[in-house]
Amino acid sequence: MAANVPVYIFTGFLESGKTTFIIDTLKDPGFSEGEKTLVIVCEEGETEYEEKMLAATNSVVEYVDSPEALSHDYFVSMHKKHKPAQVIIEYNGTWPMKALLDLEPPKQWVVAEILSTADASTFDLYMANMRSILLDQFAESDVLIFNRCTAQTPKASYKRTMRANNRKVRIIFENSDGTIDDRIEEELPYDLNADLIKIEDDDFGIWYIDAMEHPEKYDGKKVSFKGMVFKNKKMGKTMFVPGRHVMTCCADDIAFFGFLCKCKDNSKLEIKSWVNVEADIKIEYVEEYHGDGPVLYLRSFEKCQPPEEQLVYF
């Protein structure tokens, strides 16, 4: 039986550092033991793959100039031609990720990891003008590296935005001096040690991301916040979900973020109504969370008016 061929997909916009990242990976002694690596390059930037480096790492590069050129037959032909032990795809930052991930690979190829790069110095500009395209690149990433960071880089804000788009991604910040920081703590706008943690309307998104990332911090806490009521028949009469609609990518990509809340009777809670909720937080296994997460136990609720801005932005 033929051995699996791991496929590593590198994403990000042009000049975000993808090629440099790939070259460093190829040179890393821990990446391979001299087996052949096929690198499929879907865009050419300023950094080039030098022949000397390719020879030293037993790597070969093939170039693709359009998304239509990528297909099952193309991948099969590359596998037969080079017989690689591993494959790297340097994907074009303006091509839809779905187009690549939906392709049927050769039976030996298995996607091992999706890694992304972002230039911190241009990230705000891209987010303002090409938000949906940028976030599409990172939606399935396992690792996201923000490079060229400085003391002025709003790391906590970037981390929150990316986690809203992709909760599984590991985020690393590479400073301009080469140092690495992958443990950015959020500066919370509420008092985590208060007897009652009051979440203001504008802070719901920060609270949601932090509570889902670090549920242990909220175990046994009491919280109050404003949310919209969601419930369905599956929940029965003793559960509902108070939450907010969040724009994760663009106006066409709005999701409802909320916490499972247990109560004695939800019959007086009307779907899509707004309520001020006061609840205790316990950390429990929840199937929808795919693990342990914050579960609310309702203390009280009060009908209220919607917040001035109903949509949450990150």
Wavefront OBJ file of the C-alpha trace (Angstrom):
o trace
v 0.000 0.000 0.000
v 1.412 3.378 -1.057
v 2.377 5.757 1.742
v 0.352 8.928 2.223
v 1.828 12.106 0.799
v 1.248 15.047 3.189
v 0.149 18.278 1.506
v 0.910 21.624 3.134
v -1.077 24.601 1.850
v 0.375 28.092 2.349
v -2.047 30.990 1.917
v -1.956 34.778 2.172
v -1.780 37.818 -0.053
v 1.147 38.626 -2.338
v 4.184 39.904 -0.413
v 2.831 38.616 2.889
v 5.895 36.420 3.359
v 4.608 33.087 2.005
v 7.636 32.292 -0.142
v 10.110 33.163 2.599
v 8.131 30.973 5.013
v 8.187 28.077 2.536
v 11.930 28.433 1.890
v 12.597 28.399 5.643
v 10.414 25.290 5.901
v 12.303 23.526 3.125
v 15.621 24.333 4.812
v 14.418 23.104 8.190
v 16.124 19.753 8.942
v 12.994 18.645 10.783
v 10.756 19.028 7.732
v 12.088 16.057 5.802
v 14.926 13.574 5.699
v 15.990 14.369 2.177
v 12.899 13.025 0.385
v 11.675 14.918 -2.654
v 9.334 17.874 -2.086
v 7.087 19.185 -4.830
v 6.276 22.906 -4.541
v 3.317 24.095 -6.624
v 3.489 27.886 -6.899
v 0.315 29.760 -7.841
v 1.778 33.277 -7.782
v 5.259 34.732 -8.121
v 6.423 37.445 -5.749
v 9.714 39.274 -5.289
v 11.313 36.374 -3.412
v 12.457 33.582 -5.718
v 13.196 29.892 -5.328
v 16.908 29.662 -6.080
v 18.158 26.602 -7.925
v 20.936 26.042 -5.384
v 18.446 25.955 -2.506
v 16.103 23.630 -4.405
v 18.933 21.228 -5.161
v 20.143 21.272 -1.559
v 16.667 20.459 -0.238
v 15.750 17.972 -3.001
v 12.835 20.176 -4.039
v 11.250 20.922 -7.393
v 8.960 23.819 -8.328
v 6.033 23.830 -10.737
v 4.216 27.075 -11.593
v 0.485 27.525 -12.170
v -0.882 30.783 -13.587
v -4.663 30.386 -13.220
v -7.099 28.661 -10.844
v -8.566 26.755 -13.798
v -5.206 25.038 -14.281
v -5.580 23.316 -10.916
v -7.516 20.087 -11.241
v -7.526 16.461 -10.186
v -5.842 15.500 -13.457
v -3.137 18.149 -12.945
v -2.334 16.904 -9.457
v -2.227 13.294 -10.682
v 0.161 14.280 -13.484
v 2.417 16.076 -10.979
v 2.425 13.049 -8.717
v 3.410 10.734 -11.573
v 6.029 13.152 -12.859
v 7.843 13.890 -9.586
v 6.805 11.103 -7.181
v 7.082 13.485 -4.205
v 7.244 12.441 -0.567
v 5.495 15.673 0.390
v 3.798 18.544 -1.429
v 3.671 22.274 -0.712
v 1.085 24.452 -2.449
v 1.800 28.178 -2.404
v -1.728 29.372 -3.113
v -2.699 32.651 -4.760
v -4.164 35.070 -2.202
v -6.906 36.245 -4.549
v -8.183 32.796 -5.538
v -11.060 31.314 -3.518
v -9.882 28.706 -1.003
v -12.992 26.634 -1.667
v -11.889 26.133 -5.271
v -8.732 24.415 -4.030
v -10.202 22.475 -1.117
v -13.062 21.132 -3.242
v -10.667 19.555 -5.748
v -10.250 15.800 -5.523
v -6.571 15.128 -4.852
v -4.684 11.994 -5.904
v -5.593 9.142 -3.565
v -2.149 9.289 -1.927
v -2.339 13.013 -1.104
v -3.646 14.091 2.308
v -3.911 17.711 3.464
v -1.727 17.818 6.575
v -1.854 21.503 7.463
v -2.964 24.887 6.160
v -0.599 27.701 7.089
v -1.205 31.396 6.419
v 0.817 34.584 6.524
v -0.311 38.176 6.933
v 1.721 41.365 6.766
v 0.797 43.327 9.910
v 1.888 46.595 8.263
v -0.787 46.293 5.535
v -3.421 44.229 7.333
v -5.713 47.152 8.205
v -5.642 48.381 4.606
v -6.615 44.969 3.254
v -9.310 44.552 5.901
v -10.818 47.894 4.929
v -10.821 47.225 1.196
v -10.728 43.447 0.655
v -12.112 42.015 3.910
v -14.048 39.078 2.458
v -11.160 37.948 0.219
v -8.643 38.268 3.046
v -10.703 36.357 5.596
v -11.540 33.664 3.042
v -7.830 32.854 2.889
v -7.688 32.257 6.626
v -11.053 30.570 7.247
v -9.608 27.035 7.191
v -6.086 27.792 8.417
v -4.484 25.781 11.185
v -1.738 28.366 11.765
v -1.707 32.103 10.981
v 1.490 34.122 11.266
v 1.341 37.907 11.417
v 4.811 39.072 10.408
v 6.493 42.511 10.441
v 4.804 43.399 13.724
v 5.844 46.460 15.750
v 5.024 47.853 19.179
v 2.080 49.650 17.551
v 0.524 46.495 16.077
v -2.892 45.916 17.746
v -2.192 42.233 18.294
v -5.107 41.538 20.627
v -7.550 43.116 18.167
v -6.150 41.110 15.240
v -6.317 37.922 17.275
v -9.946 38.560 18.189
v -10.899 39.248 14.569
v -9.223 36.091 13.306
v -10.683 33.901 16.056
v -14.181 35.150 15.178
v -13.519 33.993 11.613
v -11.789 30.704 12.551
v -11.925 29.443 16.127
v -9.410 26.624 15.624
v -6.539 28.720 14.216
v -3.315 29.151 16.168
v -2.125 32.745 15.831
v 1.546 33.720 16.019
v 2.974 37.238 15.874
v 6.467 37.664 14.448
v 7.999 40.995 15.378
v 10.190 42.966 13.006
v 13.231 42.006 15.101
v 12.518 38.310 14.514
v 11.149 37.528 17.982
v 7.978 35.445 18.235
v 4.899 36.123 20.344
v 2.038 33.614 20.310
v 0.568 34.366 23.744
v -1.246 37.666 23.414
v -3.564 38.317 26.329
v -6.712 40.319 25.688
v -7.027 43.543 27.707
v -10.595 43.047 28.896
v -12.906 46.084 29.146
v -14.806 44.620 32.119
v -13.854 43.549 35.638
v -13.377 39.797 35.641
v -13.162 39.790 39.448
v -16.399 41.686 40.089
v -19.231 39.942 41.940
v -21.310 40.554 38.815
v -19.462 40.887 35.502
v -21.373 43.482 33.498
v -20.896 43.129 29.735
v -21.647 46.369 27.881
v -23.301 46.135 24.462
v -20.090 47.086 22.622
v -18.077 44.468 24.509
v -20.123 41.363 23.701
v -17.722 40.233 20.959
v -14.656 40.554 23.194
v -16.405 38.627 25.967
v -17.618 35.866 23.638
v -14.198 35.191 22.114
v -12.408 35.309 25.465
v -14.961 33.056 27.174
v -14.766 30.467 24.387
v -10.954 30.570 24.314
v -10.441 30.618 28.087
v -13.596 29.185 29.648
v -11.763 28.315 32.856
v -11.513 32.047 33.673
v -15.301 32.287 33.861
v -16.106 29.126 35.784
v -18.279 30.029 38.781
v -18.664 33.678 37.714
v -21.908 35.626 37.513
v -22.566 37.718 34.400
v -25.121 40.132 32.987
v -25.503 41.134 29.350
v -28.015 41.947 26.635
v -28.835 39.334 24.005
v -31.343 38.147 21.439
v -33.283 34.975 22.230
v -32.834 31.885 20.095
v -34.508 28.535 20.816
v -35.818 25.511 18.967
v -37.757 22.320 19.667
v -34.572 20.325 20.254
v -33.824 22.456 23.314
v -37.122 21.633 24.961
v -38.502 23.953 27.621
v -35.396 24.239 29.758
v -32.849 25.832 27.425
v -32.352 28.787 25.107
v -29.442 30.704 23.603
v -29.017 34.431 24.248
v -26.592 35.983 21.768
v -25.835 38.481 19.036
v -25.455 38.489 15.267
v -21.826 38.903 14.257
v -20.319 39.975 10.944
v -17.413 37.548 10.652
v -16.444 38.272 7.063
v -18.776 40.544 5.106
v -22.406 41.625 4.958
v -23.278 38.301 3.322
v -21.565 36.304 6.059
v -23.374 37.021 9.326
v -23.514 34.392 12.070
v -25.301 34.139 15.410
v -22.928 33.815 18.386
v -24.353 32.880 21.761
v -24.106 30.663 24.827
v -26.296 27.758 25.813
v -28.420 28.885 28.779
v -30.314 26.499 31.042
v -33.509 27.646 32.739
v -36.631 26.275 34.457
v -39.054 27.383 31.733
v -38.329 29.240 28.498
v -41.980 29.678 27.466
v -41.938 33.397 28.327
v -38.837 33.980 26.232
v -39.950 34.924 22.738
v -37.724 34.033 19.802
v -35.812 37.087 18.468
v -36.834 39.178 21.452
v -34.155 41.136 23.336
v -33.528 40.465 27.007
v -31.169 41.522 29.737
v -29.831 38.266 31.131
v -28.268 37.626 34.528
v -26.767 34.156 34.869
v -24.192 31.959 36.565
v -21.478 30.406 34.409
v -20.392 26.787 34.696
v -17.938 24.941 32.470
v -19.491 21.771 31.081
v -19.200 19.492 28.076
v -21.462 20.695 25.261
v -21.768 18.804 21.994
v -22.230 22.029 20.032
v -18.967 23.363 21.503
v -17.184 20.092 20.603
v -15.859 19.995 24.140
v -16.023 21.853 27.427
v -17.321 25.396 27.343
v -19.294 28.030 29.224
v -22.888 27.112 30.036
v -25.164 29.757 31.551
v -27.641 29.054 34.341
v -30.335 31.698 34.237
v -30.898 33.741 37.385
v -33.247 36.287 35.855
v -34.159 38.012 32.625
v -35.901 41.218 31.668
v -37.253 42.232 28.270
v -35.468 45.240 26.835
v -34.849 47.306 23.727
v -32.206 46.193 21.205
v -28.753 47.754 21.495
v -28.142 50.864 19.409
v -25.893 48.781 17.122
v -27.396 45.307 16.842
v -24.584 43.815 14.763
v -21.297 42.892 16.438
v -18.077 43.700 14.564
v -14.564 42.436 15.278
l 1 2 3 4 5 6 7 8 9 10 11 12 13 14 15 16 17 18 19 20 21 22 23 24 25 26 27 28 29 30 31 32 33 34 35 36 37 38 39 40 41 42 43 44 45 46 47 48 49 50 51 52 53 54 55 56 57 58 59 60 61 62 63 64 65 66 67 68 69 70 71 72 73 74 75 76 77 78 79 80 81 82 83 84 85 86 87 88 89 90 91 92 93 94 95 96 97 98 99 100 101 102 103 104 105 106 107 108 109 110 111 112 113 114 115 116 117 118 119 120 121 122 123 124 125 126 127 128 129 130 131 132 133 134 135 136 137 138 139 140 141 142 143 144 145 146 147 148 149 150 151 152 153 154 155 156 157 158 159 160 161 162 163 164 165 166 167 168 169 170 171 172 173 174 175 176 177 178 179 180 181 182 183 184 185 186 187 188 189 190 191 192 193 194 195 196 197 198 199 200 201 202 203 204 205 206 207 208 209 210 211 212 213 214 215 216 217 218 219 220 221 222 223 224 225 226 227 228 229 230 231 232 233 234 235 236 237 238 239 240 241 242 243 244 245 246 247 248 249 250 251 252 253 254 255 256 257 258 259 260 261 262 263 264 265 266 267 268 269 270 271 272 273 274 275 276 277 278 279 280 281 282 283 284 285 286 287 288 289 290 291 292 293 294 295 296 297 298 299 300 301 302 303 304 305 306 307 308 309 310 311 312 313 314
